[in-house]
Every structure is written in structure tokens, then in C-alpha cells.
Amino acid sequence: MIKLYNSLTNRIEEFKPIKKNTVMMYVCGSTVYNNMHIGNSRPIIFFDVVNRFFRYLGYDVFMVSNFTDIDDKIINKARELNITESEVSEKYIKEILETYKSLNCLPHYKNPKVTDNMDDIIKFIDELVNKDGAYVVDGDVYFDVNKVEDYGVLSGQSKENLISGARIEENEKKKQAVDFNLWKKTKDGLKWDSPWSEGRPGWHTECVVMVNKIFKGKIDIHGGGVELKFPHHDNEIAQSEVMHNHHLANYWMHNGSIDMGGEKMSKSIGNIIMADDLVKRVGYPVYRLMILNVPYRQPLNYKEDLIIQTSKDYEKINRAYVGLFRKLQIEYGVTEYKGIIASSDLVDLKEEFIREMSNDFNAANGLTVIFKLVKIMNSLVRSKDLNIEYVKEVLTLYNEFTWVLGIDEEILPLEESELSLVKLWQEARINKDFDKADMYRKEISKLGITL
């Protein structure tokens, strides 16, 4: 039984899918005017693990994450680079998809673009107007929050507080300050014809439309960063209530921000580290473990010490795996190790891992279980007499665990020439011929053989 924290109800709840053994999940994606920084990558990595864990348990998962490819920031970027908005968005969509790959994220079911859904967006807004949930003023269209009794239900803010709050933009065209824009009349940038004016949609409508177009109704999970609770996700819920009489998703999940020097990481502030730069420097396993070893709802305070410690942790994990894999081939001639988890201690570990991950996707505790398995692996590396079938189970379980966390390690068996070299190195060490051992070790390193 999976339990998760539902931001809509502010409590841990049992996950009950709308369709049996199926998960329909939508995660708000990038506005494509720049490359991804590590703050942007936290939801991508976390919800990738959610996707993987559901799959591990046998669910069919349909994970969708969009690209917002029309926005003022894209217009400004196009002017800065003296290219079209479409060229800007296509450039960064391509690069962000490559970043997904470099972070070892599973491909998504769909990555819809706003500009590919414009007819549906215009139709949706028109229906809201016809339902008296929105109103038109001088070619602009605004959502009337008075049509929703529980507006602000996700963020827990009342309409009164929102109206008086500084975060709400004053606009004399609106009936009240908290009403939000569905369609913007404009002469700048890409624009489309509509019943109201030539213009483009407001941000908060785009995701609602794409969710309904792809999933044809309410979904299981809607996710994103905590900063999206208000206004974006509250406004999505409001539109869905007027249009479909439901909250769009049964479960709303939000990850905490990544802070740097006590401030939220943000392109506007400039305190950012680009995802591509970090993954090149430390590798995707260390990157992912850094993200996952902090409970997802908490802020993550990025600092170099965190990278150093995570690198050491991963080295311990990887060294145990490589050592046991190599021992199987070098000492027993075994290079295939897929096994069925049957030994009682390993069955217990598997159940513990599933139990921890089922508790609101607690990857940090899941990693603790992996370290228990690492202790077993290290003891087997030191053992002089191995039960081969048991070792196969251990390695199989290790790969299952790490796959859930998004670490797909593949070690190729040594070729005959490489195997002979390693055996010569081992023999020199046993004979305490350290000069020869050093010479062989250097040759092994040159060949890029991990031991």
C-alpha cells in the first residue's frame, strides 16, 4: 500500500488509482527560454523516481510533463538573440530533453507544447466564458474567482487575504484584483486569433487544457515545485471546478525548493548552477543521490560539502557492486547473474525497501536499505567461498533497488586479455611483488577497467 502526502488535504493518504493498476500523472515542466538549472531539475528527478517506483510495483504509468513555449521571457530571449520565439523554444526544448537523458530519466509518455494546443485552449476559454466563469474586457479574458467557493484551497489562502496581499497584481479592468488572466490581447510576440482579440493565453489555463486533452478527465497525481501551489495550481483547480466540477487531480504533490546561500535558487536572482554543468562534473548517480537523500518536501540547501559527502556515499555503493561482480568472473567464471529473490534475508530487505519507498516515496530511507545490502556485498567480496546462487540474488536485488532510484549501472564482463591482466596483478600482490603489481595496476587503469 502506497501512502503519499496530498498537498490538497495536507495529510498522508493511501493512494487509490482511478483506473486499476494505472497511474495518470502530470508534472509541470519548463518554460523554455534557457537551460535547466539544478532547482528546475528537482521535480524532474523526484517524479522520475515516483514513476519508477510505481512501475517497480507493476503499475502502468502515464507520466506527462509539458513545455511552456510561449511566454514573455521567451519573447525577450528572442529579441536578445535576434531570432524567432519558435527558434528559442525549439532550441531549449531539444537541450532540456538531452538534460533529461543525461540525468537518466525515463522517457515521458508525452511532452506536450502549449503552441500545439492553441485551438483547444481557445475553445476551453470560450466555454468558461459561456459558463459565466470568465468575462471579457477590451479583448482580455479574466477568470471570475467568485464562481469558486473554495478558491485558494490548495495554498490554504482565502480570497480576502489574496485580494489584500501584495502578490496580486492590481488591474482596473478586473472585477477584483484576484481574478486572473485567461487570454491576453497583445501585439508583441507570437499571437493567435480568438473570439476576443488577437493575443495569447494566460499561463494558468495551458496545463488544465493539456491534462484534459491527454487524459480525458481527472487524473491521479498532479505535481510540481512548491512555488507553483499559488497561483498556478490554485488557478488550475479553480478552472477545473467551474468546467468539470472536480479538482483536476486526486493527489497534488509538491517538492521543496533548492536553496543556495539561504536564498531560493532562481534565474532572476542569478544564484544558479546549471544542471548540465553539475552532471558533467559529478556524474548523474551522484547528482540524483544528492537530490534524493533529502526528503522531497523539505528545502534542499545546496553546498559543496553535500556534493563531497554524496560522492563518498556513491563510491561506497558502487565499489561494493563492482567488487562483487568482478569476483564472480575472476574467481568463478560467472558473468550472468540474474536471479530470483528467494533467500529469506534478501526477501526481508526487499520488503523493507518497498515499505520505506511506499511511505511517501522516502528515497532517503530507501537508500539506507541499499547500504544494508552493500554490507552484505562487502562481506561476500571478502569471503573465500561463495554461494553463487545467493550472490546472483544479491546482485539482482541491488540492481532493482538502484533502478528505482534511477541509477542504471552496467558493467561489462572482462575480455580474456583483460582478465589475464587482472589475474597477473592479483598474483603479484599475493606474492608481494609490489613493483609488478604497480605496473599491472597502471595498465589496468589505462584500459579503464573498474575493479
ZIZIBEL-V540779 format. One record per residue. N is the residue number from 0. RES is the residue in three letters. SS is DSSP state (H for helix, E for strand, C for the rest). PSI is psi in whole degrees, 0 to 359 (* if undefined). Layout:
n=N res=RES ss=SS psi=PSI
n=N res=RES ss=SS psi=PSI
This chain:
n=0 res=MET ss=C psi=122
n=1 res=ILE ss=C psi=132
n=2 res=LYS ss=E psi=138
n=3 res=LEU ss=E psi=157
n=4 res=TYR ss=E psi=119
n=5 res=ASN ss=E psi=112
n=6 res=SER ss=C psi=338
n=7 res=LEU ss=C psi=326
n=8 res=THR ss=C psi=351
n=9 res=ASN ss=C psi=43
n=10 res=ARG ss=E psi=163
n=11 res=ILE ss=E psi=131
n=12 res=GLU ss=E psi=153
n=13 res=GLU ss=E psi=135
n=14 res=PHE ss=C psi=122
n=15 res=LYS ss=C psi=108
n=16 res=PRO ss=C psi=152
n=17 res=ILE ss=C psi=317
n=18 res=LYS ss=C psi=137
n=19 res=LYS ss=C psi=132
n=20 res=ASN ss=C psi=26
n=21 res=THR ss=E psi=140
n=22 res=VAL ss=E psi=121
n=23 res=MET ss=E psi=115
n=24 res=MET ss=E psi=134
n=25 res=TYR ss=E psi=127
n=26 res=VAL ss=E psi=125
n=27 res=CYS ss=E psi=130
n=28 res=GLY ss=E psi=204
n=29 res=SER ss=E psi=146
n=30 res=THR ss=E psi=118
n=31 res=VAL ss=C psi=77
n=32 res=TYR ss=C psi=2
n=33 res=ASN ss=C psi=172
n=34 res=ASN ss=C psi=168
n=35 res=MET ss=C psi=133
n=36 res=HIS ss=E psi=172
n=37 res=ILE ss=H psi=335
n=38 res=GLY ss=H psi=319
n=39 res=ASN ss=H psi=331
n=40 res=SER ss=H psi=344
n=41 res=ARG ss=H psi=311
n=42 res=PRO ss=H psi=327
n=43 res=ILE ss=H psi=315
n=44 res=ILE ss=H psi=314
n=45 res=PHE ss=H psi=312
n=46 res=PHE ss=H psi=340
n=47 res=ASP ss=H psi=320
n=48 res=VAL ss=H psi=321
n=49 res=VAL ss=H psi=313
n=50 res=ASN ss=H psi=311
n=51 res=ARG ss=H psi=317
n=52 res=PHE ss=H psi=318
n=53 res=PHE ss=H psi=316
n=54 res=ARG ss=H psi=320
n=55 res=TYR ss=H psi=325
n=56 res=LEU ss=C psi=0
n=57 res=GLY ss=C psi=9
n=58 res=TYR ss=C psi=151
n=59 res=ASP ss=E psi=121
n=60 res=VAL ss=E psi=130
n=61 res=PHE ss=E psi=95
n=62 res=MET ss=E psi=125
n=63 res=VAL ss=E psi=136
n=64 res=SER ss=E psi=128
n=65 res=ASN ss=E psi=170
n=66 res=PHE ss=E psi=121
n=67 res=THR ss=E psi=106
n=68 res=ASP ss=C psi=22
n=69 res=ILE ss=C psi=122
n=70 res=ASP ss=C psi=156
n=71 res=ASP ss=H psi=323
n=72 res=LYS ss=H psi=326
n=73 res=ILE ss=H psi=320
n=74 res=ILE ss=H psi=314
n=75 res=ASN ss=H psi=321
n=76 res=LYS ss=H psi=321
n=77 res=ALA ss=H psi=320
n=78 res=ARG ss=H psi=318
n=79 res=GLU ss=H psi=320
n=80 res=LEU ss=H psi=354
n=81 res=ASN ss=C psi=45
n=82 res=ILE ss=C psi=176
n=83 res=THR ss=C psi=161
n=84 res=GLU ss=H psi=322
n=85 res=SER ss=H psi=322
n=86 res=GLU ss=H psi=321
n=87 res=VAL ss=H psi=308
n=88 res=SER ss=H psi=317
n=89 res=GLU ss=H psi=322
n=90 res=LYS ss=H psi=312
n=91 res=TYR ss=H psi=332
n=92 res=ILE ss=H psi=314
n=93 res=LYS ss=H psi=317
n=94 res=GLU ss=H psi=324
n=95 res=ILE ss=H psi=322
n=96 res=LEU ss=H psi=324
n=97 res=GLU ss=H psi=325
n=98 res=THR ss=H psi=318
n=99 res=TYR ss=H psi=314
n=100 res=LYS ss=H psi=317
n=101 res=SER ss=H psi=335
n=102 res=LEU ss=C psi=3
n=103 res=ASN ss=C psi=41
n=104 res=CYS ss=C psi=142
n=105 res=LEU ss=C psi=145
n=106 res=PRO ss=C psi=142
n=107 res=HIS ss=C psi=158
n=108 res=TYR ss=C psi=315
n=109 res=LYS ss=E psi=151
n=110 res=ASN ss=C psi=77
n=111 res=PRO ss=C psi=150
n=112 res=LYS ss=E psi=143
n=113 res=VAL ss=H psi=316
n=114 res=THR ss=H psi=342
n=115 res=ASP ss=H psi=357
n=116 res=ASN ss=H psi=24
n=117 res=MET ss=H psi=321
n=118 res=ASP ss=H psi=318
n=119 res=ASP ss=H psi=324
n=120 res=ILE ss=H psi=314
n=121 res=ILE ss=H psi=318
n=122 res=LYS ss=H psi=318
n=123 res=PHE ss=H psi=313
n=124 res=ILE ss=H psi=319
n=125 res=ASP ss=H psi=320
n=126 res=GLU ss=H psi=322
n=127 res=LEU ss=H psi=319
n=128 res=VAL ss=H psi=316
n=129 res=ASN ss=H psi=332
n=130 res=LYS ss=C psi=3
n=131 res=ASP ss=C psi=26
n=132 res=GLY ss=C psi=352
n=133 res=ALA ss=E psi=161
n=134 res=TYR ss=E psi=156
n=135 res=VAL ss=E psi=133
n=136 res=VAL ss=E psi=113
n=137 res=ASP ss=C psi=42
n=138 res=GLY ss=C psi=348
n=139 res=ASP ss=E psi=152
n=140 res=VAL ss=E psi=132
n=141 res=TYR ss=E psi=144
n=142 res=PHE ss=E psi=135
n=143 res=ASP ss=C psi=101
n=144 res=VAL ss=H psi=345
n=145 res=ASN ss=H psi=346
n=146 res=LYS ss=H psi=355
n=147 res=VAL ss=C psi=119
n=148 res=GLU ss=C psi=321
n=149 res=ASP ss=C psi=35
n=150 res=TYR ss=C psi=133
n=151 res=GLY ss=C psi=14
n=152 res=VAL ss=C psi=326
n=153 res=LEU ss=C psi=314
n=154 res=SER ss=C psi=348
n=155 res=GLY ss=C psi=23
n=156 res=GLN ss=C psi=141
n=157 res=SER ss=C psi=158
n=158 res=LYS ss=H psi=322
n=159 res=GLU ss=H psi=315
n=160 res=ASN ss=H psi=323
n=161 res=LEU ss=H psi=321
n=162 res=ILE ss=H psi=322
n=163 res=SER ss=H psi=351
n=164 res=GLY ss=C psi=152
n=165 res=ALA ss=C psi=345
n=166 res=ARG ss=C psi=347
n=167 res=ILE ss=C psi=128
n=168 res=GLU ss=C psi=129
n=169 res=GLU ss=C psi=137
n=170 res=ASN ss=C psi=119
n=171 res=GLU ss=C psi=345
n=172 res=LYS ss=C psi=335
n=173 res=LYS ss=C psi=152
n=174 res=LYS ss=C psi=323
n=175 res=GLN ss=C psi=158
n=176 res=ALA ss=C psi=330
n=177 res=VAL ss=C psi=345
n=178 res=ASP ss=C psi=141
n=179 res=PHE ss=E psi=159
n=180 res=ASN ss=E psi=129
n=181 res=LEU ss=E psi=325
n=182 res=TRP ss=E psi=134
n=183 res=LYS ss=E psi=119
n=184 res=LYS ss=E psi=129
n=185 res=THR ss=C psi=156
n=186 res=LYS ss=C psi=353
n=187 res=ASP ss=C psi=140
n=188 res=GLY ss=C psi=195
n=189 res=LEU ss=C psi=140
n=190 res=LYS ss=C psi=159
n=191 res=TRP ss=E psi=152
n=192 res=ASP ss=C psi=142
n=193 res=SER ss=C psi=171
n=194 res=PRO ss=C psi=346
n=195 res=TRP ss=C psi=325
n=196 res=SER ss=C psi=173
n=197 res=GLU ss=C psi=125
n=198 res=GLY ss=E psi=209
n=199 res=ARG ss=E psi=163
n=200 res=PRO ss=E psi=161
n=201 res=GLY ss=C psi=152
n=202 res=TRP ss=H psi=321
n=203 res=HIS ss=H psi=344
n=204 res=THR ss=H psi=332
n=205 res=GLU ss=H psi=312
n=206 res=CYS ss=H psi=321
n=207 res=VAL ss=H psi=315
n=208 res=VAL ss=H psi=315
n=209 res=MET ss=H psi=324
n=210 res=VAL ss=H psi=311
n=211 res=ASN ss=H psi=324
n=212 res=LYS ss=H psi=319
n=213 res=ILE ss=H psi=316
n=214 res=PHE ss=H psi=350
n=215 res=LYS ss=C psi=37
n=216 res=GLY ss=C psi=197
n=217 res=LYS ss=C psi=144
n=218 res=ILE ss=E psi=171
n=219 res=ASP ss=E psi=306
n=220 res=ILE ss=E psi=132
n=221 res=HIS ss=E psi=128
n=222 res=GLY ss=E psi=170
n=223 res=GLY ss=E psi=184
n=224 res=GLY ss=E psi=154
n=225 res=VAL ss=H psi=333
n=226 res=GLU ss=H psi=348
n=227 res=LEU ss=H psi=351
n=228 res=LYS ss=H psi=306
n=229 res=PHE ss=H psi=133
n=230 res=PRO ss=H psi=347
n=231 res=HIS ss=H psi=306
n=232 res=HIS ss=H psi=324
n=233 res=ASP ss=H psi=321
n=234 res=ASN ss=H psi=328
n=235 res=GLU ss=H psi=314
n=236 res=ILE ss=H psi=317
n=237 res=ALA ss=H psi=314
n=238 res=GLN ss=H psi=320
n=239 res=SER ss=H psi=325
n=240 res=GLU ss=H psi=314
n=241 res=VAL ss=H psi=318
n=242 res=MET ss=H psi=320
n=243 res=HIS ss=H psi=1
n=244 res=ASN ss=C psi=33
n=245 res=HIS ss=C psi=172
n=246 res=HIS ss=C psi=20
n=247 res=LEU ss=C psi=317
n=248 res=ALA ss=E psi=149
n=249 res=ASN ss=E psi=327
n=250 res=TYR ss=E psi=130
n=251 res=TRP ss=E psi=127
n=252 res=MET ss=E psi=137
n=253 res=HIS ss=E psi=129
n=254 res=ASN ss=E psi=152
n=255 res=GLY ss=C psi=168
n=256 res=SER ss=C psi=170
n=257 res=ILE ss=E psi=123
n=258 res=ASP ss=E psi=153
n=259 res=MET ss=E psi=117
n=260 res=GLY ss=C psi=32
n=261 res=GLY ss=C psi=0
n=262 res=GLU ss=E psi=148
n=263 res=LYS ss=E psi=136
n=264 res=MET ss=C psi=128
n=265 res=SER ss=C psi=139
n=266 res=LYS ss=C psi=325
n=267 res=SER ss=C psi=326
n=268 res=ILE ss=C psi=325
n=269 res=GLY ss=C psi=4
n=270 res=ASN ss=C psi=63
n=271 res=ILE ss=C psi=155
n=272 res=ILE ss=C psi=125
n=273 res=MET ss=E psi=140
n=274 res=ALA ss=H psi=317
n=275 res=ASP ss=H psi=322
n=276 res=ASP ss=H psi=317
n=277 res=LEU ss=H psi=320
n=278 res=VAL ss=H psi=327
n=279 res=LYS ss=H psi=326
n=280 res=ARG ss=H psi=318
n=281 res=VAL ss=H psi=348
n=282 res=GLY ss=C psi=151
n=283 res=TYR ss=H psi=328
n=284 res=PRO ss=H psi=316
n=285 res=VAL ss=H psi=317
n=286 res=TYR ss=H psi=308
n=287 res=ARG ss=H psi=317
n=288 res=LEU ss=H psi=325
n=289 res=MET ss=H psi=317
n=290 res=ILE ss=H psi=318
n=291 res=LEU ss=H psi=342
n=292 res=ASN ss=C psi=1
n=293 res=VAL ss=C psi=126
n=294 res=PRO ss=C psi=133
n=295 res=TYR ss=C psi=334
n=296 res=ARG ss=C psi=350
n=297 res=GLN ss=C psi=152
n=298 res=PRO ss=C psi=147
n=299 res=LEU ss=E psi=120
n=300 res=ASN ss=E psi=104
n=301 res=TYR ss=C psi=131
n=302 res=LYS ss=C psi=161
n=303 res=GLU ss=H psi=326
n=304 res=ASP ss=H psi=326
n=305 res=LEU ss=H psi=318
n=306 res=ILE ss=H psi=316
n=307 res=ILE ss=H psi=314
n=308 res=GLN ss=H psi=318
n=309 res=THR ss=H psi=323
n=310 res=SER ss=H psi=319
n=311 res=LYS ss=H psi=318
n=312 res=ASP ss=H psi=315
n=313 res=TYR ss=H psi=323
n=314 res=GLU ss=H psi=320
n=315 res=LYS ss=H psi=317
n=316 res=ILE ss=H psi=309
n=317 res=ASN ss=H psi=321
n=318 res=ARG ss=H psi=320
n=319 res=ALA ss=H psi=318
n=320 res=TYR ss=H psi=311
n=321 res=VAL ss=H psi=317
n=322 res=GLY ss=H psi=317
n=323 res=LEU ss=H psi=321
n=324 res=PHE ss=H psi=314
n=325 res=ARG ss=H psi=323
n=326 res=LYS ss=H psi=321
n=327 res=LEU ss=H psi=316
n=328 res=GLN ss=H psi=314
n=329 res=ILE ss=H psi=318
n=330 res=GLU ss=H psi=337
n=331 res=TYR ss=H psi=356
n=332 res=GLY ss=C psi=20
n=333 res=VAL ss=C psi=127
n=334 res=THR ss=C psi=350
n=335 res=GLU ss=C psi=132
n=336 res=TYR ss=C psi=14
n=337 res=LYS ss=C psi=126
n=338 res=GLY ss=C psi=168
n=339 res=ILE ss=C psi=129
n=340 res=ILE ss=C psi=106
n=341 res=ALA ss=C psi=333
n=342 res=SER ss=C psi=137
n=343 res=SER ss=H psi=320
n=344 res=ASP ss=H psi=327
n=345 res=LEU ss=H psi=325
n=346 res=VAL ss=H psi=319
n=347 res=ASP ss=H psi=319
n=348 res=LEU ss=H psi=319
n=349 res=LYS ss=H psi=316
n=350 res=GLU ss=H psi=323
n=351 res=GLU ss=H psi=318
n=352 res=PHE ss=H psi=313
n=353 res=ILE ss=H psi=321
n=354 res=ARG ss=H psi=317
n=355 res=GLU ss=H psi=315
n=356 res=MET ss=H psi=332
n=357 res=SER ss=H psi=347
n=358 res=ASN ss=E psi=77
n=359 res=ASP ss=C psi=37
n=360 res=PHE ss=C psi=53
n=361 res=ASN ss=C psi=81
n=362 res=ALA ss=H psi=330
n=363 res=ALA ss=H psi=316
n=364 res=ASN ss=H psi=328
n=365 res=GLY ss=H psi=322
n=366 res=LEU ss=H psi=326
n=367 res=THR ss=H psi=321
n=368 res=VAL ss=H psi=321
n=369 res=ILE ss=H psi=320
n=370 res=PHE ss=H psi=331
n=371 res=LYS ss=H psi=320
n=372 res=LEU ss=H psi=325
n=373 res=VAL ss=H psi=321
n=374 res=LYS ss=H psi=319
n=375 res=ILE ss=H psi=317
n=376 res=MET ss=H psi=317
n=377 res=ASN ss=H psi=322
n=378 res=SER ss=H psi=325
n=379 res=LEU ss=H psi=324
n=380 res=VAL ss=H psi=323
n=381 res=ARG ss=H psi=346
n=382 res=SER ss=C psi=145
n=383 res=LYS ss=C psi=346
n=384 res=ASP ss=C psi=111
n=385 res=LEU ss=C psi=143
n=386 res=ASN ss=C psi=104
n=387 res=ILE ss=H psi=317
n=388 res=GLU ss=H psi=322
n=389 res=TYR ss=H psi=318
n=390 res=VAL ss=H psi=320
n=391 res=LYS ss=H psi=319
n=392 res=GLU ss=H psi=317
n=393 res=VAL ss=H psi=312
n=394 res=LEU ss=H psi=323
n=395 res=THR ss=H psi=314
n=396 res=LEU ss=H psi=320
n=397 res=TYR ss=H psi=314
n=398 res=ASN ss=H psi=328
n=399 res=GLU ss=H psi=311
n=400 res=PHE ss=H psi=310
n=401 res=THR ss=H psi=330
n=402 res=TRP ss=H psi=318
n=403 res=VAL ss=H psi=322
n=404 res=LEU ss=C psi=359
n=405 res=GLY ss=C psi=23
n=406 res=ILE ss=C psi=102
n=407 res=ASP ss=C psi=92
n=408 res=GLU ss=C psi=131
n=409 res=GLU ss=C psi=119
n=410 res=ILE ss=C psi=124
n=411 res=LEU ss=C psi=140
n=412 res=PRO ss=C psi=152
n=413 res=LEU ss=C psi=140
n=414 res=GLU ss=C psi=167
n=415 res=GLU ss=H psi=317
n=416 res=SER ss=H psi=321
n=417 res=GLU ss=H psi=319
n=418 res=LEU ss=H psi=319
n=419 res=SER ss=H psi=318
n=420 res=LEU ss=H psi=316
n=421 res=VAL ss=H psi=320
n=422 res=LYS ss=H psi=323
n=423 res=LEU ss=H psi=319
n=424 res=TRP ss=H psi=314
n=425 res=GLN ss=H psi=319
n=426 res=GLU ss=H psi=319
n=427 res=ALA ss=H psi=321
n=428 res=ARG ss=H psi=316
n=429 res=ILE ss=H psi=321
n=430 res=ASN ss=C psi=2
n=431 res=LYS ss=C psi=31
n=432 res=ASP ss=C psi=81
n=433 res=PHE ss=H psi=331
n=434 res=ASP ss=H psi=313
n=435 res=LYS ss=H psi=320
n=436 res=ALA ss=H psi=317
n=437 res=ASP ss=H psi=321
n=438 res=MET ss=H psi=313
n=439 res=TYR ss=H psi=323
n=440 res=ARG ss=H psi=322
n=441 res=LYS ss=H psi=320
n=442 res=GLU ss=H psi=321
n=443 res=ILE ss=H psi=317
n=444 res=SER ss=H psi=319
n=445 res=LYS ss=H psi=326
n=446 res=LEU ss=C psi=354
n=447 res=GLY ss=C psi=26
n=448 res=ILE ss=C psi=126
n=449 res=THR ss=C psi=136
n=450 res=LEU ss=C psi=*
